[in-house]
Amino acid sequence: MSEEKKNGTPRARAGTSGARPQGGGAAAAMARPVTPGRIALYVLLLIGGVLVAPAGALLQAAWFPGGLLLALAGLTGLLYGGGRATETVAGVLVPGAAWLVTVFLLLGTTRPEGDFLFGAGLGSYLFLLGGILVAVICATAAQRRALGAPPGRAA
């Protein structure tokens, strides 16, 4: 027999309290108004993503391993700050995409002289892979915040 039938009172089960998440869910996250200020913020985040890529590439090569950590911390600050400032996932995706395009397309191609900004070494690969990992983590956190998911472990 279940506990409900023994005591005669209904008992709430874990996870079925019927409480709605704060923030209104996906519909409220998608219904953010497009204002000139929000567009300007996205443009600033785009420019920040483009500027953080070569700065991080130069910094990680100059002072390995501290420069690598500092470059990834700068990218993390831009992505996390963009997500918090806009309260949308696009606040992470815009600078993340700008960083990714800048790093892979503009900085990864060689010039006719044979020069390019990234040297072939462990630091360059860690910067590329670490930056992608940081972008995925920040985008996931922003998506959970936009949907109103509680912090902590997923059930």
Contacts in CASP RR format, 6 or more apart in sequence:
PFRMAT RR
TARGET T0000
AUTHOR 0000-0000-0000
METHOD contacts of the structure
MODEL  1
MSEEKKNGTPRARAGTSGARPQGGGAAAAMARPVTPGRIALYVLLLIGGV
LVAPAGALLQAAWFPGGLLLALAGLTGLLYGGGRATETVAGVLVPGAAWL
VTVFLLLGTTRPEGDFLFGAGLGSYLFLLGGILVAVICATAAQRRALGAP
PGRAA
3 11 0 8 1.000
4 10 0 8 1.000
4 11 0 8 1.000
15 155 0 8 1.000
21 147 0 8 1.000
21 148 0 8 1.000
21 149 0 8 1.000
21 150 0 8 1.000
22 148 0 8 1.000
23 29 0 8 1.000
23 148 0 8 1.000
24 148 0 8 1.000
25 146 0 8 1.000
25 147 0 8 1.000
25 148 0 8 1.000
26 146 0 8 1.000
26 147 0 8 1.000
29 87 0 8 1.000
29 88 0 8 1.000
29 89 0 8 1.000
29 146 0 8 1.000
29 147 0 8 1.000
32 38 0 8 1.000
32 86 0 8 1.000
32 87 0 8 1.000
32 88 0 8 1.000
38 86 0 8 1.000
41 82 0 8 1.000
41 85 0 8 1.000
41 86 0 8 1.000
42 86 0 8 1.000
42 90 0 8 1.000
42 91 0 8 1.000
42 94 0 8 1.000
45 78 0 8 1.000
45 82 0 8 1.000
45 86 0 8 1.000
45 91 0 8 1.000
45 94 0 8 1.000
45 95 0 8 1.000
45 98 0 8 1.000
46 94 0 8 1.000
46 95 0 8 1.000
46 98 0 8 1.000
47 98 0 8 1.000
48 78 0 8 1.000
48 95 0 8 1.000
48 98 0 8 1.000
49 78 0 8 1.000
49 95 0 8 1.000
49 96 0 8 1.000
49 98 0 8 1.000
49 99 0 8 1.000
49 102 0 8 1.000
50 98 0 8 1.000
50 99 0 8 1.000
50 102 0 8 1.000
52 74 0 8 1.000
52 75 0 8 1.000
52 78 0 8 1.000
52 95 0 8 1.000
52 99 0 8 1.000
53 98 0 8 1.000
53 99 0 8 1.000
53 102 0 8 1.000
53 103 0 8 1.000
53 106 0 8 1.000
53 107 0 8 1.000
54 102 0 8 1.000
54 107 0 8 1.000
54 117 0 8 1.000
55 71 0 8 1.000
56 67 0 8 1.000
56 71 0 8 1.000
56 74 0 8 1.000
56 75 0 8 1.000
56 127 0 8 1.000
57 71 0 8 1.000
57 103 0 8 1.000
57 107 0 8 1.000
57 117 0 8 1.000
57 118 0 8 1.000
57 124 0 8 1.000
57 127 0 8 1.000
58 117 0 8 1.000
59 67 0 8 1.000
59 68 0 8 1.000
59 70 0 8 1.000
59 71 0 8 1.000
60 67 0 8 1.000
60 68 0 8 1.000
60 70 0 8 1.000
60 71 0 8 1.000
60 123 0 8 1.000
60 124 0 8 1.000
60 126 0 8 1.000
60 127 0 8 1.000
61 118 0 8 1.000
61 119 0 8 1.000
61 123 0 8 1.000
61 124 0 8 1.000
63 70 0 8 1.000
64 123 0 8 1.000
65 123 0 8 1.000
68 123 0 8 1.000
68 126 0 8 1.000
68 127 0 8 1.000
71 127 0 8 1.000
72 127 0 8 1.000
72 130 0 8 1.000
72 131 0 8 1.000
72 134 0 8 1.000
75 99 0 8 1.000
75 131 0 8 1.000
75 134 0 8 1.000
75 135 0 8 1.000
76 134 0 8 1.000
76 138 0 8 1.000
78 95 0 8 1.000
78 99 0 8 1.000
79 92 0 8 1.000
79 95 0 8 1.000
79 96 0 8 1.000
79 134 0 8 1.000
79 135 0 8 1.000
79 138 0 8 1.000
79 139 0 8 1.000
80 92 0 8 1.000
80 138 0 8 1.000
80 141 0 8 1.000
82 91 0 8 1.000
82 92 0 8 1.000
82 95 0 8 1.000
83 89 0 8 1.000
83 91 0 8 1.000
83 92 0 8 1.000
83 138 0 8 1.000
83 142 0 8 1.000
85 91 0 8 1.000
87 145 0 8 1.000
87 146 0 8 1.000
88 142 0 8 1.000
88 146 0 8 1.000
89 139 0 8 1.000
89 142 0 8 1.000
89 143 0 8 1.000
89 146 0 8 1.000
91 142 0 8 1.000
92 135 0 8 1.000
92 138 0 8 1.000
92 139 0 8 1.000
92 142 0 8 1.000
93 139 0 8 1.000
96 135 0 8 1.000
99 131 0 8 1.000
99 135 0 8 1.000
100 132 0 8 1.000
100 135 0 8 1.000
103 128 0 8 1.000
104 128 0 8 1.000
107 116 0 8 1.000
107 117 0 8 1.000
107 118 0 8 1.000
108 116 0 8 1.000
108 117 0 8 1.000
108 118 0 8 1.000
109 116 0 8 1.000
110 116 0 8 1.000
118 124 0 8 1.000
118 127 0 8 1.000
118 128 0 8 1.000
144 151 0 8 1.000
END
